[in-house]
Amino acid sequence: MEWNPALYERYRQLRERPGRDLLNAIPDIDARSAIDLGCGTGYLTRQLADRFADAAVTGLDSDDAMLAKAAATPSRVRWQKADIGDWRPLASVDLVFSNAALHWVPDHPTLFARLAGHLSPDGILAVQMPDNFAAPSHLLLKDLAQQDRWRDALAGALDHGVVLSAADYWRILRPHCRTIDIWHSDYLQVLAGDDPVLAWVSGSALLPVMTHLSVVQAADFTEAYRMALRDAYPRQIDGSTLFPFRRIFILARI
Ligand SMILES: C[S@@+](CC[C@H](N)C(=O)[O-])C[C@H]1O[C@@H](n2cnc3c(N)ncnc32)[C@H](O)[C@@H]1O
């Protein structure tokens, strides 16, 4: 699956806010090393580097286009192309940060235990992920993918996005971490323009679907999805569209 930095950054301000909320929730620590897993276009990684000025900061991502965009802005961050699933640091890390990326990586019980295992003594794991998989935007996507005309092409395409419950993450991290703080935030996102929810998911959740369809199929699918989204997310009286978005935050310290 290939990412499109321009599409993703169309809603940068709104996408950035939960990342900043995560960053602000991290206590002051004397971090000497920090990594941003799934750094994307790197705007949060650069903020991480500003906040933890003494830390060697790495931004890791598997997507060439996202990394190229990240590297295009001068900073002291070291950019690394790798898969989060394969990430095994040579030395333990003081701060492992990840915003809106780990929901693309499977097997969270193994993943989160492994990430906690890479922390140095007193190190922090700080994670934010979407937790809106029961929202109409996702359920409609799954319903359409089940229709006869797309079912075969889309088999397995939407199998990612396995975000567990807060209690599950607590149970996974408890053997490794001294303190664990997990919470949800609901953002009432107010979007402008025509079909803005479609525009939003085109930069993220819709990408795996598009990868699996031919050009003609993709156009048909997008049209059907657009109509369904218009019903689910009607325009408000001032012309804006409300797109409530739930996110889970995990802050754990060993
Ligand atoms: C929704 S974007 C978030 C980017 C950034 N963290 C932010 O908050 O703007 C998700 C990013 O995770 C990356 N990603 C997804 N799965 C990955 C994996 N298995 N390994 C490395 N990067 C991955 C994608 O390439 C993409 O850049």
The ligand as an ORCA input file, in Angstrom:
! r2SCAN-3c Opt
* xyz 0 1
  C      -1.686      7.758      9.396
  S       0.014      7.955      9.036
  C       0.596      8.763     10.520
  C       1.870      9.499     10.300
  C       2.388     10.323     11.495
  N       2.706      9.498     12.629
  C       1.390     11.388     11.874
  O       0.864     11.348     12.983
  O       1.137     12.269     11.045
  C       0.588      6.304      9.272
  C       2.040      6.107      8.893
  O       2.437      4.831      9.389
  C       3.253      4.217      8.420
  N       3.189      2.765      8.611
  C       2.086      1.991      8.569
  N       2.432      0.709      8.785
  C       3.772      0.695      8.962
  C       4.725     -0.331      9.237
  N       4.332     -1.596      9.376
  N       6.020      0.010      9.342
  C       6.422      1.302      9.209
  N       5.570      2.322      8.957
  C       4.257      2.019      8.836
  C       2.686      4.658      7.084
  O       3.640      4.544      6.052
  C       2.289      6.098      7.392
  O       3.302      6.998      7.076
*
